[in-house]
């Protein structure tokens, strides 16, 4: 886990506070601590990762509080939930400052790589869908990463 990017964190904190105010929801310290931990991540993460990071900081909350807060952060568009592959736990990524990108998912090792293909983003982004207004685009590309391909080639040559 890296340190929290101050600018992004304060933007997210203000957005969360506004979201909670508009819905007459409580601004609990737990929600803001979970947001701080989330904003310190620069990769995809699961609820268990957030829970463990909180424990490392000696900040004790229940897993259900983390699950509920992650849903809240998704609802206020600070976090996006992903289900990569089948029978895998949900993973999240922060939305602030990530921009549109695609995910390359290795079907062998499960590694996820983010890529920006500006040509594809423009091609899909410029597309009109009647009166439907696009908020964001998500594309998952499944295949085998270079590391796993090398391992497969190596194992075939040693047999």
SVG drawing of the C-alpha trace seen along z (x, -y; Angstrom):
<svg xmlns="http://www.w3.org/2000/svg" viewBox="-33 -19 47 54">
<polyline fill="none" stroke="black" stroke-width="0.4" points="0.0,0.0 1.3,-3.5 0.6,-6.7 -2.5,-8.7 -2.3,-11.3 -3.4,-14.4 -5.2,-16.2 -7.2,-13.1 -8.0,-12.2 -9.3,-15.7 -11.4,-15.7 -12.8,-12.3 -13.4,-13.3 -15.4,-16.3 -17.4,-14.3 -18.2,-11.7 -19.2,-14.3 -21.5,-16.0 -23.0,-12.6 -23.7,-11.8 -25.1,-15.3 -27.5,-15.1 -28.8,-11.8 -28.9,-12.7 -26.5,-9.9 -24.0,-9.9 -20.4,-11.1 -18.7,-8.4 -15.0,-8.3 -15.0,-4.7 -16.3,-5.7 -13.6,-8.4 -10.8,-6.1 -11.9,-3.4 -11.9,-6.1 -8.4,-7.1 -7.2,-3.5 -8.9,-3.1 -7.3,-6.3 -3.9,-5.0 -4.2,-2.1 -3.0,-2.5 -4.1,0.9 -7.1,3.2 -8.0,4.4 -10.5,6.5 -12.4,6.0 -9.9,8.2 -7.1,5.9 -8.8,2.9 -9.6,4.8 -6.0,5.9 -4.7,2.4 -7.0,1.0 -5.8,3.7 -2.2,2.7 -3.1,-0.8 -4.6,0.6 -8.0,-0.7 -10.5,2.0 -13.8,2.2 -15.9,5.2 -15.7,6.8 -19.4,5.9 -18.5,2.2 -15.9,2.5 -18.3,4.2 -21.1,1.7 -18.7,-1.3 -17.3,0.1 -20.9,0.3 -21.4,-3.3 -18.2,-4.4 -19.4,-2.7 -22.8,-4.4 -21.2,-7.8 -18.9,-7.0 -15.6,-7.1 -14.9,-3.4 -15.8,-1.0 -16.5,2.7 -15.2,5.3 -15.8,9.0 -12.9,10.4 -13.4,13.9 -15.6,16.5 -15.9,17.4 -13.4,14.7 -13.9,12.2 -15.0,8.7 -12.2,6.3 -12.4,2.5 -10.5,-0.4 -10.7,-4.1 -12.3,-6.2 -10.8,-9.6 -7.9,-10.3 -7.9,-6.8 -9.6,-7.9 -11.0,-5.4 -8.9,-2.3 -9.2,1.3 -8.3,4.4 -6.1,7.2 -6.8,10.3 -4.5,13.4 -6.6,16.5 -3.6,18.5 -2.3,16.4 -5.1,13.9 -2.8,10.9 -4.7,7.7 -3.0,5.0 -4.6,1.7 -4.1,0.2 -5.2,-2.9 -6.0,-2.6 -6.9,-6.1 -8.0,-5.0 -10.5,-2.5 -11.7,-4.9 -12.4,-7.5 -14.1,-5.0 -16.4,-3.7 -16.8,-7.0 -17.9,-8.8 -20.5,-6.2 -24.2,-7.3 -26.7,-5.0 -29.9,-6.9 -30.9,-8.9 -28.7,-6.8 -26.0,-8.8 -22.7,-7.0 -21.1,-7.5 -18.1,-5.3 -16.9,-2.4 -15.5,0.8 -13.7,3.4 -12.2,6.7 -9.8,8.5 -9.0,12.1 -5.9,14.0 -2.5,15.3 0.2,12.9 3.7,13.0 5.1,14.5 2.6,17.4 3.3,18.0 7.0,18.2 6.4,20.7 4.3,22.8 6.9,22.8 9.6,23.6 7.7,26.5 7.0,28.0 10.7,27.9 11.8,29.6 9.4,32.5"/>
</svg>
